[in-house]
Amino acid sequence: MENGSPIPDDPAGLSLRDVTLCYRRHPAVHHLTGCFAAGSLTAVVGPNGAGKTTLLKGLAGLMRPTEGGIVRQGFGQCEMAYLPQQAEIDRAFPMMVSDVVAMGHWRRVGILRPVDAPLRERIRDALAAVGLDGFSRRPIASLSAGQFQRVLFARMLLQDASVILLDEPFNAIDARTTADLLALIRRWHGERRTVIAVLHDIDQVRENFPETLLLARERIAWGPTSDVLTAENRLRARGMAEAWNESAAPCDSRGQVA
């Protein structure tokens, strides 16, 4: 999603119809129905273990619902960008920053396409857009957590996706990096991209995300952030979390991780 990228004529959205997602045959997201409207900016919040990461993996197509269905509206799989938590990414592999950013381009055109001069320019522009001008030849192992997160956002700029899924994108990074990446998310929203982010900082959600899904394995509330993040709804989510029985019998699932 480089500078000058066209705004989509038909923004993309996601609908969930009675979706259940299981982890090790236990329901992590239970009978969830609702819609991430085209061009919306939505935070997904809830207690630890509420199924937030599982939901994002289901939306990304990495998990198959055991019940119900997820409907993509106006886009295909290659038009979705998914950023997992940093803890899930192996940074030990000897790669340069430019190699990681270029991966955002390869998903659309194939890994065998060479990194030509126009692509190198796009990589430089993406790195400059996230505040990493001149970092192209740095090994990723040498970067701080905040710098590496900027690299991952630069990779998404090259993906130019209609739907962007972010799992705890500001975890363990500094305040300046958080502010810069929030500005980029607001820019994506202004371009009518559909952005869904799992977050834990409620003040951050209130200030930056107009829509919120409060999840506690089940849907607690979903809609305008001011209506969702009430004291009553948050208390209900905490109560459901405290009542979870991790030793309950597994569900009879009909599908597993894809």
N, C-alpha and C positions, 0 to 999 in steps of 0.2 A: 504494500500500500504506500507507494512512493509519493513524493510531492507531485501534485498535478493529476493524481488518479481520478478517474471519473466517478461521480456519485452514482450509485446503482439506480437504474430507472425503476426497478421493481425490488424493493427491499425484501429480504428473506426472513422468514419466521419459523418457529418450531411449535408444534402442538403435541401434547401428551394426552393419551386417552387410556385412563385406568391402568397406568404403567406400574408394574412391580419389577424391581431389580434386586436380584439376590447375590449375596457374597457368601461363598462356601455354603450354599443352600439355605442361608438365613436371609430373610427380606431386609435389605438395607434401605430401600425406598418402596413404600407400600401404597398401591392404588392411588397414584398421583395423576390428577387430571388438571389441565390448564394450558395456557398458551403464552409463549414468549413472543410478543407481537413483533411484526416486521419493523426493524429500525429502532427497537427499544433498547434501553440500557438498564439491566436488571442485576441486582445483588442477590446472591443466595446465601442465607445466614441460618444459623441454628446451633444447638449444642454440639459438643464433640460426639462423633459417632452418629450424627443425625442423617447421614447418607448424602451429604453434599458432594463429596468427591465422586461417589458412585453415580450420582445423577449426572454429573458432567461427563463421566466416561460413557454413560448410556447415550447422552446427547451426541457425543463424538463418534458413536458407532463402535466403541471398544467393548461394550457389553450389550448383550441381547436381552431385551425384556423377557421375563418369565411369564408375564401376563401383560395384556394391553399392547399398545403400539405408539411409536414416535413418528410423527409425520413431518417431513421437511417440506417447507413451502417456498418455492421460487429459487431453489439452489440444489446443487449436487454435492457429493461427498468432498470433491476436490476444492470446493468453495468454502470450506470450513477450516478454521485455524484453531488448534487446541494447544494450550500451554499448561502442562502438568506442574505440580509442585516441584521446586528445585531438588528436593530430597529424592525424587524419582529419576533424576538425570545423572548419568555417569559422566563426570568431568575428567576422569583419568585418561580417557582416550586422547592421544596426541593430535589435536586439531587446532587450527588457527581460527581466529575470530571470523575471518572472511569465509572459511569453509562452512561454519555453522550458519551464517547469514544466507549463504548461497543455497542451503537446503530448502529455504522457503520458495525459491524459484524452481528447483528441480521437481517438486511435487506436481507441478502443472505440466512441465515439458519433458520430464524424464531425466534420470541421473546421468545418462550418457552424453547429454548436450554439454559442449565445452564452455568454460567460463571465458567468454569473449569480452571485448572492450566495453560494449554497452552494458553487459551484466556487471562488470567490475565497477562501472560508474554508478549503477543502481545500488550496489553494495555500499559504496562510499557515501552515497546520498542517504541511505537508510541509517548507516552508522552516525552520520552527522546529525540526522533528525533525532537520535536518542542521546546525543551528547558524547559520542565516542569517535569523533573525527580523529584519524590517525591511528586507530587501534587495529586496523585490518590484519596486520601480520603478527599480532600478539597471540601466544598460545592461551587457550581458554583456561588452562590450569593456573595461570598467573593472575587471573582476575579476581576481584572481590565479589561477594555475593551480589552487591548492587550493580557492579559492572556487567556481570554475567547476565543478570536479568535484563539489562538494557540490550545486550546482544540478542537475547531471545525475542524481545519486542522488535528489534530490527529485522529479525528473520520473518516475523509476522507481517511486517511492512512489505516485504517482497512477496509474501503469499497473496496479498491483495484480496483477502477473503471477505465474503459477504456476512459470515457468522463467525464470531470470535468468542472462544471459551477460555476462561482464565481461572486457574485453581490456585487460590491464595497467592496472587501475584506480588503482594507487598510484604510477604513474610520474611523477616530477618534482613530487611534492607533499610538503608538510611532514609531520613526524612526528605532530603533533597531528591533522591532517586524516585521515591514515592510520588512526590509532587510532580516531577517531570513526566512520569509514566501515567499519572492520572490525567495530565493535560493531553497526552496522546489518546487516552481512552475517550475523553470528551471530544477530541477531534474526530475519532471514528464514529461516535454517536452523531456528530454534526453531519457526517457523510452518509448517514442513514444505514450504517452497518448495525447488525444486531449483536449486542455485546452482553455476555452473561458471565458474571464473576463471582466465585466463592470467596467470601470475606468474613473476617471475624471482628473488625473494628467498627462498632455500631455508629460512632460519631462520623467516621469516614463515609459510611453508607448514607447516613442522613444528609451529609453535605454534598455528595457527588452522584448518587444513584436515585433517579426518580421512581424506579420500580423495585420492589423487593419480594422475594419468596422466602418466607420463614418456614423452615423444614425441621421436623423432628421425626424422621422416617415417613411420617405422613404430613400432608399439607396442613399447616396451622393457619396461615394467611398468605394471600398473594394479591398484590395490587400496588397502589401508590404507597410509597415508603412511609409517609406520615400516618397512613391508616393501618399499616402492617405492624410497625414497630411500637405498638402500644405496650404499656406495662402489663396489661391483662394477657395479651398474646405471648409475650416473652415469658411470663410466669407459667402459662400453660405449656409452652415448649420445654421449660426446665422440668416441670412436673412429669411430662411424658418421658423425658430422658432418665429421670430418677426411677421410673417404673419399668425400664427396659429389663428384660430377662435374657441375658446373653447365653444361658444354658437351655433355652427353649428348644423344643424339637425342631429339626430342620423342615423347611417347606418342601412340598412335592413339586419341584421346579420342572418346567418343560424346555428350558434353554439355559445355556451357561455362557461364560465369557467367550466371545467370538474368537 
